[in-house]
Amino acid sequence: MVTPCAKCGKETEKSQSYEYRGKVYCEDCYMDLLSPPRACDPWAVRSAQTFLEGKDKVSTLTACQLQIFDYVRQKGEATLEQIMQDLNLTEEAWRREFAVLRHMEILKATKKGGRVYYSRFA
């Protein structure tokens, strides 16, 4: 039996879906509900540093992460709105990818004049 995810609408086999608070979710949405990505997570940064030791960080990026990295590198810095619009990302997808890029110390966020700008990690 196929069931649509209550969050994203993705059709998922009943055996591969998860119920949470009376609603059915696909695995990705279920994981986001239980453990949302957090950019500020010292243990995740430490884990990334350990995993990446001796490796080229950029070579380990997914296609989406590489697209974000290249975009920010070319612009120098960008706002959330610019990134989401130009790269056709949802805010949820951006937050998930940025958390990984922040943990890897590839991108950072800086507040300037009440706005948040994303740029390369120094």
C-alpha positions as CSV (number, residue, x, y, z in Angstrom):
1,M,0.0,0.0,0.0
2,V,1.3,3.5,-0.9
3,T,0.8,6.5,1.4
4,P,1.6,10.1,0.7
5,C,4.0,11.9,3.1
6,A,2.1,14.4,5.3
7,K,4.9,17.0,4.7
8,C,6.3,16.6,1.2
9,G,3.6,14.5,-0.4
10,K,6.0,11.9,-1.7
11,E,4.4,8.5,-2.3
12,T,5.9,6.0,0.0
13,E,5.3,2.3,0.7
14,K,3.5,1.8,4.0
15,S,6.4,-0.4,5.1
16,Q,8.9,2.4,4.4
17,S,6.9,5.2,6.1
18,Y,6.8,6.4,9.6
19,E,4.0,7.6,11.8
20,Y,4.5,10.6,14.0
21,R,1.8,12.3,16.0
22,G,-1.0,10.7,14.0
23,K,0.5,11.5,10.6
24,V,2.5,9.4,8.1
25,Y,5.9,10.7,6.8
26,C,8.6,9.5,4.4
27,E,12.0,8.7,5.9
28,D,13.5,12.1,5.0
29,C,10.7,14.2,6.5
30,Y,10.5,11.9,9.6
31,M,14.3,12.5,10.2
32,D,13.9,16.2,9.8
33,L,11.0,16.2,12.4
34,L,13.0,14.2,14.9
35,S,16.4,15.8,14.3
36,P,16.3,19.1,12.5
37,P,19.6,20.3,11.1
38,R,21.4,22.8,13.3
39,A,24.3,24.8,11.9
40,C,25.7,25.5,15.3
41,D,26.7,22.1,16.6
42,P,30.2,21.7,18.0
43,W,30.0,17.9,18.0
44,A,29.1,17.9,14.3
45,V,32.0,20.3,13.5
46,R,34.4,18.0,15.4
47,S,33.0,14.9,13.6
48,A,33.4,16.6,10.3
49,Q,37.0,17.6,11.1
50,T,37.8,14.1,12.0
51,F,36.1,12.6,8.9
52,L,37.8,15.2,6.6
53,E,41.3,15.0,8.0
54,G,43.7,14.7,5.1
55,K,40.9,15.1,2.5
56,D,40.0,17.9,0.2
57,K,36.7,19.2,1.6
58,V,35.3,20.4,-1.7
59,S,35.8,16.9,-3.3
60,T,33.5,15.4,-0.6
61,L,30.5,17.7,-1.4
62,T,27.2,16.5,-2.9
63,A,26.1,18.1,-6.2
64,C,23.8,20.4,-4.4
65,Q,26.4,21.4,-1.8
66,L,28.9,22.1,-4.6
67,Q,26.4,24.2,-6.4
68,I,25.8,26.3,-3.3
69,F,29.6,26.6,-2.6
70,D,30.3,27.7,-6.2
71,Y,27.5,30.2,-6.1
72,V,28.7,31.8,-2.8
73,R,32.3,31.7,-4.0
74,Q,31.4,33.6,-7.2
75,K,29.2,36.2,-5.4
76,G,31.5,36.6,-2.4
77,E,28.5,36.7,-0.1
78,A,24.8,36.2,-0.5
79,T,21.5,36.4,1.5
80,L,19.2,33.5,2.1
81,E,16.7,35.0,-0.3
82,Q,19.2,35.3,-3.1
83,I,20.5,31.8,-2.7
84,M,17.0,30.3,-2.5
85,Q,15.8,32.2,-5.6
86,D,18.9,31.8,-7.8
87,L,19.4,28.1,-6.9
88,N,15.7,27.2,-6.7
89,L,16.0,25.8,-3.2
90,T,13.4,25.6,-0.5
91,E,14.3,27.1,2.9
92,E,14.3,23.6,4.4
93,A,16.7,22.3,1.8
94,W,18.9,25.3,2.3
95,R,19.0,24.9,6.0
96,R,19.9,21.2,5.7
97,E,22.7,21.8,3.2
98,F,24.1,24.9,5.0
99,A,24.3,22.9,8.3
100,V,26.6,20.4,6.6
101,L,28.7,23.2,4.9
102,R,29.0,25.0,8.2
103,H,30.0,21.9,10.1
104,M,32.7,21.3,7.4
105,E,33.8,24.9,7.9
106,I,33.2,25.7,4.3
107,L,30.5,28.4,4.6
108,K,29.6,30.7,7.4
109,A,26.8,33.2,8.2
110,T,27.5,36.8,9.3
111,K,24.9,39.4,10.4
112,K,25.4,42.9,8.8
113,G,23.0,45.7,9.4
114,G,20.2,43.4,10.4
115,R,20.6,41.0,7.5
116,V,22.4,37.6,7.4
117,Y,24.9,37.0,4.7
118,Y,26.5,33.7,3.8
119,S,30.1,33.6,2.7
120,R,33.1,31.3,2.6
121,F,34.7,30.2,5.8
122,A,38.0,32.1,6.3
